[in-house]
Amino acid sequence: MTAKYCGELPTTPSISGWECEHTDFLGVTDGTNSPPGTKCRAKCHAGFSLKSRNEITHNIFGKQVKSIGFGTGYIRCNEEGLWSPRDYLEDVECVKSSCSTLRKPEFGSLFPELCLSNSVPLNTQCLILCSTGFYPKHGRIRTCSKGYQWFPEDTPLCVRLPATPRPYIHCPSDVNVDLMPGMSSAYVKIPQPQANMDWYRSVSNLQTIFRRLKVFVIK
């Protein structure tokens, strides 16, 4: 006697659902109330793909070598109303096949948009663009690396730049030099201005300082 339907499909945390088909109806269903002859294929969560582990024997240089082959991974509803093979979940697994989506950082964005998708291909590089006044913690680049893990880490952060004091410069007073009779030049030592910034590293600061300094030569 042929059963009317098969029961619920087996499941594991790695399987997100099922895609089923039957010769007597068109389209794809989720496997609910499946009649005999229905075949189903498990669906994995985003970033994972289904692999069916089948042991295959190869003859390599006269030696029998066993390896794991990957098939289609279907399970079928038989005439007894049972899903076959019964050990289906022992023969299939959901294997990580891409990096998961990166979370858009607060006070920033990611480029390209592919980085925000549910599955990011291996070796994809994502650029973190932070808003004005923020900088990307742990660098600007995230790479989908070996093992489908984000490097250096998978949580982009835009951190606020530390507050900086308003720069100031206090220039020394004017320098007056009296030349001795018969002299046409004199050595003048200009005191260093007082500042709260590293003015040695700024050419513009130096130019500003010397514009404000006045040396009067009196003959």
Residue frames as qw, qx, qy, qz and C-alpha x, y, z in Angstrom:
[[0.000, 0.888, 0.461, 0.000, 0.00, 0.00, 0.00],
 [0.421, 0.394, -0.008, 0.817, 1.34, 3.39, -0.99],
 [0.255, -0.545, -0.461, 0.652, 1.39, 6.01, 1.75],
 [0.215, 0.891, 0.381, 0.124, -0.32, 9.31, 1.12],
 [0.091, 0.935, -0.209, 0.273, 2.33, 11.60, 2.57],
 [0.672, 0.101, -0.482, 0.553, 5.76, 11.58, 4.18],
 [0.467, -0.768, -0.344, 0.271, 6.21, 13.09, 7.62],
 [0.068, -0.980, 0.136, 0.129, 8.30, 16.09, 8.61],
 [0.706, 0.558, -0.309, 0.307, 11.72, 16.41, 7.10],
 [0.750, -0.391, -0.219, 0.486, 14.76, 15.94, 9.36],
 [0.156, 0.922, -0.031, 0.354, 16.62, 19.07, 10.36],
 [0.692, -0.244, -0.249, 0.632, 19.70, 20.42, 12.12],
 [0.165, -0.825, -0.150, 0.519, 20.67, 23.93, 13.27],
 [0.268, -0.362, 0.477, 0.755, 22.77, 24.36, 10.12],
 [0.133, 0.352, 0.778, 0.503, 19.78, 23.76, 7.80],
 [0.154, 0.165, 0.164, -0.960, 17.54, 26.77, 7.23],
 [0.680, 0.332, 0.233, -0.611, 14.82, 24.96, 5.22],
 [0.556, 0.044, 0.795, 0.239, 14.06, 22.72, 2.24],
 [0.420, 0.443, -0.328, -0.721, 13.47, 22.94, -1.49],
 [0.515, 0.075, 0.852, -0.059, 11.30, 20.10, -2.79],
 [0.436, 0.349, -0.401, -0.726, 9.94, 19.07, -6.18],
 [0.586, 0.135, 0.785, -0.152, 7.66, 16.36, -7.59],
 [0.153, 0.034, 0.736, 0.659, 6.90, 15.24, -11.13],
 [0.005, 0.610, 0.778, 0.150, 3.15, 15.76, -10.62],
 [0.066, -0.947, -0.281, 0.143, 3.34, 19.43, -9.64],
 [0.526, 0.620, -0.037, 0.581, 5.36, 22.36, -10.89],
 [0.133, -0.842, 0.206, -0.481, 7.57, 24.65, -8.92],
 [0.446, 0.188, -0.717, 0.501, 9.38, 24.21, -5.64],
 [0.605, -0.674, -0.238, -0.351, 7.76, 23.66, -2.24],
 [0.167, -0.677, 0.575, -0.427, 9.06, 23.56, 1.32],
 [0.307, 0.147, -0.936, 0.089, 8.31, 19.83, 1.70],
 [0.426, -0.001, 0.554, -0.715, 5.07, 20.16, 3.70],
 [0.773, 0.262, 0.441, -0.374, 2.69, 17.20, 3.11],
 [0.185, 0.554, -0.681, -0.441, 5.04, 15.62, 0.56],
 [0.936, 0.143, 0.105, -0.303, 3.62, 12.67, -1.44],
 [0.787, -0.192, 0.495, 0.316, 5.80, 9.69, -2.41],
 [0.648, 0.519, 0.311, 0.462, 8.15, 10.56, -5.24],
 [0.032, -0.991, 0.034, -0.122, 8.99, 13.97, -3.80],
 [0.774, 0.031, -0.190, 0.603, 12.68, 14.75, -3.61],
 [0.226, -0.970, -0.070, -0.050, 14.07, 17.49, -1.40],
 [0.652, 0.307, -0.250, 0.647, 17.33, 19.27, -0.97],
 [0.461, -0.692, -0.346, 0.434, 18.33, 21.00, 2.23],
 [0.245, 0.837, 0.014, 0.488, 18.99, 24.74, 2.24],
 [0.623, -0.213, -0.359, 0.661, 21.78, 26.17, 4.33],
 [0.161, -0.884, -0.220, 0.379, 21.96, 29.51, 6.06],
 [0.398, 0.908, -0.093, 0.089, 23.50, 32.47, 4.20],
 [0.037, -0.803, 0.591, -0.063, 27.23, 32.06, 3.74],
 [0.506, -0.245, 0.826, -0.044, 27.04, 28.24, 3.76],
 [0.619, 0.317, -0.481, -0.534, 26.58, 25.68, 0.98],
 [0.898, -0.146, 0.304, -0.281, 25.35, 22.09, 1.12],
 [0.263, 0.530, -0.795, -0.135, 27.87, 19.31, 0.62],
 [0.954, -0.097, 0.032, -0.281, 27.01, 15.61, 0.36],
 [0.187, -0.632, 0.751, 0.016, 29.79, 13.36, 1.60],
 [0.965, 0.184, 0.027, -0.187, 30.12, 10.23, -0.50],
 [0.525, -0.536, 0.606, 0.264, 33.11, 7.94, -0.28],
 [0.750, 0.622, -0.137, -0.178, 34.65, 7.38, -3.70],
 [0.771, -0.331, 0.444, 0.314, 37.40, 4.90, -4.57],
 [0.445, 0.824, -0.278, -0.212, 40.00, 5.94, -7.15],
 [0.931, 0.001, 0.171, 0.323, 42.62, 3.79, -8.83],
 [0.117, 0.955, -0.271, -0.033, 45.80, 5.86, -8.79],
 [0.254, 0.636, -0.728, 0.028, 48.93, 4.17, -10.14],
 [0.606, 0.020, -0.795, -0.039, 47.49, 0.74, -9.28],
 [0.158, -0.099, -0.743, 0.643, 46.54, 1.72, -5.72],
 [0.244, -0.673, -0.638, -0.283, 42.99, 2.04, -4.38],
 [0.174, 0.010, -0.327, 0.929, 42.61, 5.49, -2.82],
 [0.126, -0.695, -0.708, -0.004, 39.43, 6.58, -1.02],
 [0.111, 0.056, -0.072, 0.990, 38.25, 10.16, -0.98],
 [0.186, 0.559, 0.621, -0.517, 35.15, 12.17, -0.18],
 [0.126, 0.280, 0.569, 0.763, 33.00, 13.18, -3.13],
 [0.198, 0.333, 0.378, -0.841, 30.28, 15.82, -3.07],
 [0.115, 0.367, 0.836, 0.390, 26.94, 15.04, -4.68],
 [0.176, -0.496, -0.345, -0.777, 23.58, 16.75, -4.97],
 [0.011, 0.027, -0.683, 0.730, 22.44, 15.88, -1.45],
 [0.553, -0.196, -0.294, -0.755, 18.80, 14.91, -2.14],
 [0.228, 0.029, 0.890, -0.394, 16.44, 13.00, 0.16],
 [0.381, -0.087, -0.619, -0.681, 13.33, 11.27, -1.28],
 [0.619, -0.058, 0.449, -0.642, 9.88, 10.31, -0.02],
 [0.087, 0.116, -0.952, -0.269, 9.41, 6.59, -0.77],
 [0.509, -0.264, -0.589, -0.570, 6.18, 4.61, -1.21],
 [0.529, -0.363, -0.718, 0.272, 6.17, 3.61, 2.45],
 [0.231, -0.912, -0.199, -0.275, 5.87, 7.25, 3.48],
 [0.698, -0.589, 0.060, 0.404, 9.42, 7.42, 4.77],
 [0.228, 0.921, -0.295, -0.116, 12.23, 9.74, 3.87],
 [0.928, -0.055, 0.225, 0.291, 15.17, 7.93, 2.29],
 [0.644, 0.020, -0.705, 0.297, 18.00, 7.60, 3.05],
 [0.574, -0.747, -0.332, -0.041, 17.24, 7.63, 6.76],
 [0.657, -0.466, -0.017, 0.593, 20.84, 8.59, 7.58],
 [0.411, 0.790, 0.217, 0.400, 20.63, 11.62, 5.29],
 [0.199, -0.963, 0.114, -0.144, 21.94, 14.04, 7.90],
 [0.739, -0.476, 0.370, 0.300, 25.03, 11.89, 8.36],
 [0.692, 0.233, 0.452, 0.513, 25.89, 12.26, 4.69],
 [0.253, 0.763, 0.222, 0.552, 25.39, 15.99, 4.21],
 [0.450, -0.534, -0.283, 0.658, 26.74, 19.09, 5.88],
 [0.196, 0.959, 0.165, 0.126, 26.51, 22.83, 5.49],
 [0.713, -0.119, 0.025, 0.691, 30.01, 24.08, 4.78],
 [0.058, -0.834, -0.063, 0.546, 30.98, 27.72, 5.04],
 [0.648, 0.394, 0.444, 0.476, 31.39, 29.07, 1.52],
 [0.222, 0.684, 0.101, 0.688, 31.65, 32.83, 1.99],
 [0.212, -0.029, -0.495, 0.842, 32.20, 35.49, 4.60],
 [0.060, -0.711, -0.681, 0.167, 29.16, 36.76, 6.44],
 [0.147, 0.842, 0.226, 0.467, 27.93, 40.31, 5.96],
 [0.387, 0.026, -0.367, 0.846, 29.84, 43.09, 7.65],
 [0.146, -0.793, -0.543, 0.236, 27.88, 45.31, 9.99],
 [0.264, 0.738, 0.109, 0.611, 27.74, 48.91, 8.82],
 [0.449, -0.168, -0.466, 0.744, 29.66, 50.97, 11.37],
 [0.112, -0.899, -0.388, 0.168, 27.96, 53.77, 13.26],
 [0.080, -0.887, 0.171, 0.422, 29.27, 57.12, 11.99],
 [0.113, -0.481, 0.708, 0.505, 30.51, 55.50, 8.78],
 [0.832, 0.388, 0.015, -0.396, 29.83, 53.33, 5.73],
 [0.662, -0.224, 0.663, 0.269, 31.31, 50.39, 3.80],
 [0.548, 0.682, -0.252, -0.414, 32.49, 50.21, 0.20],
 [0.301, -0.106, -0.523, -0.790, 31.60, 48.42, -2.04],
 [0.678, -0.190, 0.105, -0.702, 27.96, 47.50, -1.32],
 [0.771, 0.102, -0.623, -0.088, 28.88, 43.81, -1.76],
 [0.235, 0.227, -0.738, 0.591, 30.30, 43.97, 1.77],
 [0.436, -0.066, 0.407, -0.800, 26.76, 44.40, 3.10],
 [0.727, 0.064, -0.487, -0.479, 25.40, 41.31, 1.32],
 [0.869, -0.360, 0.194, -0.278, 24.62, 38.00, 3.05],
 [0.911, -0.082, 0.268, 0.302, 27.56, 36.21, 1.41],
 [0.117, 0.916, -0.318, -0.213, 30.85, 37.88, 0.52],
 [0.913, 0.342, -0.191, 0.117, 33.29, 35.99, -1.80],
 [0.803, -0.373, 0.056, 0.462, 36.76, 34.97, -0.67],
 [0.540, -0.008, 0.151, 0.828, 39.50, 37.66, -0.99],
 [0.026, 0.828, 0.365, 0.425, 36.96, 40.50, -1.12],
 [0.382, -0.083, -0.327, 0.860, 38.33, 43.70, 0.41],
 [0.147, -0.835, -0.501, -0.171, 36.01, 46.17, 2.11],
 [0.301, 0.302, -0.179, 0.886, 36.89, 49.79, 2.81],
 [0.285, -0.687, -0.581, 0.331, 35.64, 51.51, 5.97],
 [0.171, 0.496, 0.134, 0.841, 34.71, 55.15, 5.34],
 [0.318, -0.525, -0.599, 0.515, 34.22, 57.15, 8.54],
 [0.036, 0.925, 0.320, 0.200, 32.44, 60.47, 8.95],
 [0.265, 0.672, -0.256, 0.643, 34.37, 63.68, 9.64],
 [0.380, -0.631, 0.404, -0.542, 35.83, 63.63, 13.14],
 [0.899, -0.219, 0.340, -0.170, 36.07, 59.82, 13.27],
 [0.234, 0.589, -0.749, -0.194, 38.70, 57.26, 12.29],
 [0.903, 0.001, -0.345, -0.257, 38.48, 53.47, 11.58],
 [0.569, -0.591, 0.551, -0.155, 39.69, 51.37, 14.49],
 [0.723, -0.150, 0.650, 0.180, 42.15, 48.59, 13.48],
 [0.239, -0.184, 0.637, 0.709, 42.64, 50.05, 10.00],
 [0.460, 0.364, -0.075, -0.806, 40.51, 50.92, 6.97],
 [0.550, 0.255, -0.674, -0.422, 40.53, 47.51, 5.22],
 [0.696, -0.144, 0.626, -0.322, 38.69, 44.28, 6.05],
 [0.366, 0.389, -0.743, -0.404, 39.50, 41.20, 3.94],
 [0.930, -0.047, 0.107, -0.347, 37.49, 37.99, 3.50],
 [0.035, 0.644, -0.764, -0.018, 40.39, 35.64, 4.22],
 [0.447, 0.136, -0.880, -0.084, 41.14, 31.91, 4.30],
 [0.140, -0.260, -0.877, 0.379, 38.54, 29.95, 6.23],
 [0.132, -0.650, -0.497, -0.560, 36.01, 32.66, 5.29],
 [0.455, -0.668, -0.383, 0.447, 36.96, 34.77, 8.27],
 [0.179, 0.947, 0.060, 0.259, 37.25, 38.55, 8.25],
 [0.715, -0.201, -0.124, 0.658, 40.73, 39.94, 8.83],
 [0.211, 0.291, -0.776, 0.518, 41.76, 41.64, 11.04],
 [0.143, 0.249, 0.813, -0.507, 38.28, 41.40, 12.63],
 [0.022, 0.428, 0.779, 0.458, 34.63, 41.44, 11.64],
 [0.153, -0.822, -0.506, 0.212, 33.29, 44.45, 13.55],
 [0.378, 0.442, 0.094, 0.808, 34.13, 47.71, 11.77],
 [0.322, -0.767, -0.413, 0.371, 34.20, 50.65, 14.18],
 [0.285, 0.661, 0.048, 0.692, 34.45, 54.37, 13.56],
 [0.548, -0.526, -0.417, 0.499, 35.94, 55.95, 16.68],
 [0.025, 0.987, 0.131, 0.086, 35.75, 59.64, 17.50],
 [0.573, 0.450, -0.268, 0.630, 39.04, 61.49, 17.15],
 [0.488, -0.500, -0.441, 0.564, 40.41, 62.83, 20.45],
 [0.028, 0.979, 0.201, 0.016, 39.75, 66.49, 21.15],
 [0.647, 0.152, -0.043, 0.746, 42.67, 68.78, 20.34],
 [0.204, -0.715, -0.266, 0.614, 43.33, 72.15, 21.97],
 [0.398, 0.904, 0.144, 0.052, 43.09, 75.31, 19.93],
 [0.752, 0.095, -0.032, 0.651, 46.62, 76.11, 18.71],
 [0.086, -0.994, -0.043, 0.041, 48.33, 79.28, 19.82],
 [0.720, 0.216, -0.086, 0.653, 51.71, 80.95, 19.29],
 [0.269, -0.939, -0.063, 0.204, 53.23, 83.69, 21.43],
 [0.682, 0.543, -0.066, 0.485, 55.94, 85.45, 19.47],
 [0.563, -0.367, -0.215, 0.708, 58.89, 87.16, 21.14],
 [0.030, 0.898, 0.134, -0.418, 59.17, 90.93, 21.24],
 [0.581, 0.797, -0.080, 0.144, 60.82, 92.91, 18.45],
 [0.789, -0.299, 0.083, 0.531, 64.61, 92.71, 18.36],
 [0.231, 0.968, -0.078, 0.055, 66.59, 95.91, 17.95],
 [0.833, -0.151, 0.089, 0.524, 70.33, 95.82, 17.22],
 [0.047, 0.969, -0.147, -0.193, 72.67, 98.83, 17.19],
 [0.856, 0.353, -0.047, 0.374, 75.66, 98.47, 14.85],
 [0.544, -0.619, 0.086, 0.559, 79.04, 99.60, 16.07],
 [0.237, 0.855, -0.229, -0.400, 80.86, 102.21, 14.00],
 [0.118, 0.550, -0.758, -0.330, 82.35, 100.65, 10.87],
 [0.320, 0.057, 0.944, -0.049, 80.15, 97.54, 11.05],
 [0.408, 0.096, -0.434, -0.797, 77.67, 96.65, 8.29],
 [0.724, -0.195, -0.578, -0.322, 76.11, 93.52, 9.91],
 [0.306, -0.430, 0.638, -0.561, 75.43, 91.97, 13.28],
 [0.313, -0.078, -0.946, -0.024, 74.59, 88.53, 14.68],
 [0.516, -0.239, 0.141, -0.810, 71.03, 88.37, 15.95],
 [0.115, -0.069, -0.982, 0.132, 69.62, 85.48, 18.05],
 [0.511, -0.260, -0.231, -0.786, 65.83, 85.22, 17.82],
 [0.360, -0.142, 0.780, -0.492, 64.11, 83.62, 20.86],
 [0.119, -0.186, -0.931, -0.292, 61.93, 80.60, 20.16],
 [0.477, -0.296, -0.123, -0.818, 58.21, 81.43, 20.18],
 [0.293, -0.027, 0.840, -0.456, 56.00, 79.76, 22.80],
 [0.597, 0.066, -0.440, -0.668, 53.37, 77.39, 21.35],
 [0.683, -0.145, 0.600, -0.391, 51.20, 74.44, 22.35],
 [0.904, 0.401, 0.076, -0.127, 51.81, 72.66, 19.03],
 [0.738, -0.219, 0.399, 0.498, 54.83, 71.01, 17.44],
 [0.338, 0.887, 0.011, -0.314, 55.65, 74.03, 15.32],
 [0.248, -0.541, 0.686, 0.418, 58.95, 72.53, 14.09],
 [0.409, 0.162, 0.868, 0.232, 56.93, 70.12, 11.92],
 [0.331, 0.784, 0.521, -0.065, 54.82, 72.80, 10.33],
 [0.442, 0.162, 0.255, 0.845, 56.28, 74.95, 7.59],
 [0.084, -0.732, -0.402, -0.545, 53.25, 77.19, 7.64],
 [0.553, -0.784, -0.234, 0.160, 53.75, 77.86, 11.34],
 [0.619, -0.273, 0.115, 0.727, 57.35, 78.83, 10.74],
 [0.242, 0.429, 0.373, 0.786, 56.34, 81.19, 7.96],
 [0.313, -0.826, -0.376, -0.281, 53.77, 82.79, 10.23],
 [0.647, -0.622, -0.126, 0.422, 56.32, 83.22, 12.99],
 [0.520, -0.121, 0.210, 0.819, 58.91, 84.91, 10.81],
 [0.079, 0.627, 0.429, 0.646, 56.32, 87.20, 9.23],
 [0.423, -0.848, -0.285, -0.145, 55.44, 88.45, 12.68],
 [0.678, -0.459, -0.019, 0.574, 59.03, 88.93, 13.79],
 [0.307, 0.930, 0.017, 0.202, 60.61, 92.34, 13.11],
 [0.733, -0.280, 0.005, 0.619, 64.29, 92.98, 13.17],
 [0.153, 0.987, 0.047, 0.032, 65.33, 96.62, 13.14],
 [0.759, -0.001, 0.026, 0.650, 68.88, 97.37, 12.03],
 [0.053, -0.991, -0.081, 0.096, 70.01, 100.84, 13.06],
 [0.724, 0.327, -0.047, 0.606, 73.14, 102.18, 11.42]]
